[in-house]
Amino acid sequence: MKHRQLGSLHQELHLRFKQSTLLPDFGCSAKLIQTSAKFSKDQYTTADSGSIETVKSPSTSTPYSKLLSDCCRTKSLRSGLQIHAHITKIGLSAETKFRNHLITLYAKCGSFGNARELLEESPQPDLVSWSALISGYAQNGLGKEALLAFHEMHLLGVKCNEFIFPCVLKACSITRDLMLGKQIHGIVVVTGFESDVFVANTLLVMYAKCNELLDSRRLFDEIPERNVVSWNAVFSCYGQRLRDINQGKRVHGHLIKLAYDSDPYSANALVDMYAKAGDLVDAISVFEEIAEPDIVSWNAVIAGCVRHDCNDWALQLLKQMIRSGTCPNMFTSSSALKACAGLGLQKLGRQLHAILVYMDIKMDPFVSVGLIDMYCKCNLSKEARMVYDMMQCKDLIALNAMVSGYTQNGEDVEALHLFAETYKDEIGFNGTTIFTILNSTTNLKTVDVTKQLHALSVKSRLQSDIYVVNSLIDSYGKYGCVEDASKVFEECPSRDLASFTSIITAYSQYGQGEEALKLYLRMQDMELKPDPFVHSSLLNACANLSAYEQGKQIHVHILKYGHISDVFSGNSLVNMYAKCGSVDDASRAFSEIPERGIVSWSAMIGGLAQHGHGKEALTLFSEMLKEGISPNHVTLVSVLCACNHAGLVSEAKRNFESMKEMFGIEPTQEHYACMIDLLGRAGKLDDAMDLVNMMPFEANAAVWGALLGAARLHKNVDIGQLAADMLFTLEPEKSGTHVLLANIYASAGRWENVAKVRRLMKESHVKKEPGVSWIEVKDKVYTFIVGDRSHCRTAEIYAKLDELLDLMNKAGYVPLVETDLHDVDQSEKEILLSYHSEKLAVAFGLIATPPGAPIRVKKNLRVCVDCHTAFKFICKIVSREIIVRDINRFHHFRDGSCSCGDYW
């Protein structure tokens, strides 16, 4: 929608400009800019020198107050200091009029130490002295200092007038101190200055800046004789917030009726209002009606275009501005640099930089930061660093721009080095700096540096900065330090949506899905509106837990908040339903994604593969290729897995061998592992070994694990020993290798070797990973381990198992005791097999869910052969579908058979 709106806006703007080359011809205008710049520079120098010359030989006809007024007008601090020294020497500095002139001069030039010293030396500073100081503070953006000075003046009993009230109210606007602004308003009313138009204008601006637009408009309506400044002030108010643009248009209509629209100040205010509100069409219309637009007019419309990403039109306007003879200033240059950065125009950005150098004007920090930002966004970090290094007075904004540029361009080491060099300097750092550097440390996976930055933020009292907090949560979460992330989250006094998103994502990614779902409830209690990223993380949590019912509830919330068309939510829905055992729901969710990308297709193909629907997965893969979407390595892994689970050997070979030729993708360890597993399961162990030997790299644990699994399936001791020996080297801590090798020996009747493997496990201190199963009942996930008796309904669960065992025995079930490796007699092995975690979970599901409802169980390991056999009997006895998700795939047990065809 946004792109369509921008497109139509560009069409409307296109009608207002002649079609021409996008890059302005700056070269032909450089001389004009240079000439104007030199003229301005020489003019100020002459005035300054003249003042100093006069001071050196003062004449009686030239009053000192006139000289000081000239210094104030030109902000000539050096000349003012010389005059101050001269009048002190001749004994005139104690006179009130000279002292007030000097305070005014120092305050305007930002030399507040000198201004304050003169004020304090005065035995009884008058209203003019205080006004000069407070006005200087306000004009230089020091609102807090201005208000403190006013408070001090008020305590001394100095009464206000119509000149000081606007300064104090401006200070309230700067600090957004509405409460104090209302108190000043009360004083204005009491002292009778509410009818003064200048005071009234400043009041309405103060209320608008503090987001009290109704009060601002009410004041405007009450001004008895509004002047141009009043109208301009109200434009400024409505330009602040997009939703007030209609009211601004009404005021524009009043201006036309009053014939104020031709006033240059009003016209500029109108352009600024429309531009800030994003109504560029009207901004351009008003701008074109200005007979002779000045630099303010041009800057307002150009900045508006840049602010709303119409960078190409901003550069067109800049070209017209130069051709009209208007000399760009630093604000124009800053907007132009932002436009170049937005469009990634390296060449034009360099041209602008060259012109700025050619102009030979002292570069202010504002433009230097613009150059740094432009070069960084054009991926020219070296040039950006050159600009940064050449800055005579580096400030925190420049440092943050440079660090941020390094991070954006993936040069995280350089970002860290720069921060390490500067953080102890006078420049210092703030929350933005820490936030940016944390992004770099996360990319570099340097958890120790992150902890140092965490400590530094606490020491610098930045731990309450929400951006720093969110970055810390995100960093710790991506490292897997979930406890640290949780601690930062819980200590944060003002959590926002990003905080919840980061911690929920961390919990979801690292197997703590239940905690993620609990946090979502807390987030709802705080009335925070979730976004698609939160829902995507929650769906992943449900997928990992196989929490089908809770996943459906999140689906309802996605519909409620209007995120169903979001591609992230859509992909996560497909993944969640597939991993929760409902491939039909996954297919429906897939069909509802409006713009399916490679992630969407891969998720659906992977879901079909996990459920053993190999042919359907290959059909979908063919559809994807017809849609013109090229697969990535993940898609091809899913395709090979689909062939594997369905035993489609020839199809797998064809796709594997054509990967590089058709799609330009070199097979990775994952692809080789899939093929070796497929060949092994199909009984083609020699072909599998040949493929291992042909691999262009050393086989990893996944490849040897696939070969070991195939050897167990086909009871091939030699290949099993070879694969196990390699795995003992690659993953000595994994118990699965010992268990599978022992199973191979046991199936071959080599009990001495079984005992040897057990001794090896004991001596190596390798513990068998316990089997854990989960089942969701009524929005709660229950966990079971082998022989578990911790459940509140344990007696019912075991009674149900005993009942089922009797029925199974009558139906012909025989426990596969040879799969149990415990050194106990056969009857004990039968008992141990009866109470495996997945059997307990299924028994609980049968007593806790409505008759006929599917039973959905997840297991952390491969489902054992005996349980697989038992579930084929149970599903037929109870007339229910049992869906078991193990570490490899899904098993759908229906009517006495499994969807895997006993091929898993």
Protein Blocks (a to p, Z undefined) as FASTA:
>chain_A
ZZmmmmmmmmmmmmmpccddfbacfklmmmmmmmmmmmmmmmmmmmmmmmmmmmmmccfk
lcfklmmmmmmmnopaklmmmmmmmmmmnopmmpmklmmmmmmmmmmnopamlmmmmmmm
pmbacfklmmmmmmmmmmnopamlmmmmmmmmmmnopacdfklmmmmmmmmmmnopaklm
mmmmmmmmmnopmmpmklmmmmmmmmmmnopaklmmmmmmmpmbacfklmmmmmmmmmmp
mklmmmmmmmmmmmmmnopmmpmklmmmmmmmmmmnopamlmmmmmmmpmbacfklmmmm
mmmmmmnopamlmmmmmmmmmmnopacdfklmmmmmmmmmmnopaklmmmmmmmmmmnop
acdfklmmmmmmmmmmnopaklmmmmmmmpmbacfklmmmmmmmmmmnopamlmmmmmmm
mmmmmnlpafklmmmmmmmmmmnopaklmmmmmmmmmmnopmmpmklmmmmmmmmmmnop
amlmmmmmmmpmbdcfklmmmmmmmmmmnopamlmmmmmmmmmmnopacdfklmmmmmmm
mmmnopmklmmmmmmmmmmnopmmpmklmmmmmmmmmmnopaklmmmmmmmpmbacfklm
mmmmmmmmmnopamlmmmmmmmmmmnopacdfklmmmmmmmmmmnopaklmmmmmmmmmm
mnopacdfklmmmmmmmmmmnopamlmmmmmmmpcbdcdfklmmmmmmmmmmnopaklmm
mmmmmmmmmmmmbmklmmmmmmmmmmnopaklmmmmmmmmmmnopacddddddddeehia
cdddehiakbfklmmmmmmmmmmmmmmmmnopacdfklpcbdcdfklmmmmmmmgfklmm
mmmmmmmpcehiacddddfbdcdfklmmmmmmmmmmnopacddddfkbccddeehiafkl
opZZ
